[in-house]
Amino acid sequence: MTHADTDTLIRRLIGGDATATASIVAQARTSQEPILLVAAALIDPTATDLLPRATLLAQSTRDRQLVAIAAAHLDGDHDRVDALARDHLVDHPDNFLVAWIAAAPAATPPAFAPHDPKEK
């Protein structure tokens, strides 16, 4: 998967695309991309192996910050998420996943669950 493909998949996830959610979860089994592993960890907080793998694979400051922000979110530390996300977005305003995490209510991974278009 190319960086552009992953970016598109993350954008689709943020938009509530259930097929993107399923694809991210499936690809997380073998992915070497920290952003994809973080997204999968947000989708399924019970998959406790994903953030540690993302941490090991995160080589750039951008990726390490993303992992830290996701970990703080999953820990329910919204104040830390807010502070880390603000700093991160100053340097990386194009990181939609971080903005999405920061906009979510504290410690509510279900906010990341896909929207079922059949539900009204």
Protein Blocks (a to p, Z undefined) as FASTA:
>chain_A
ZZklmmmmmmmmmnopaklmmmmmmmmmmpcbfklmmmmmmmmmmlmmlmmmmmmmmmbf
klmmmmmmmmmmmnopaklmmmmmmmmmmmmmmlmklmmmmmpcehilklmpccdfkbZZ
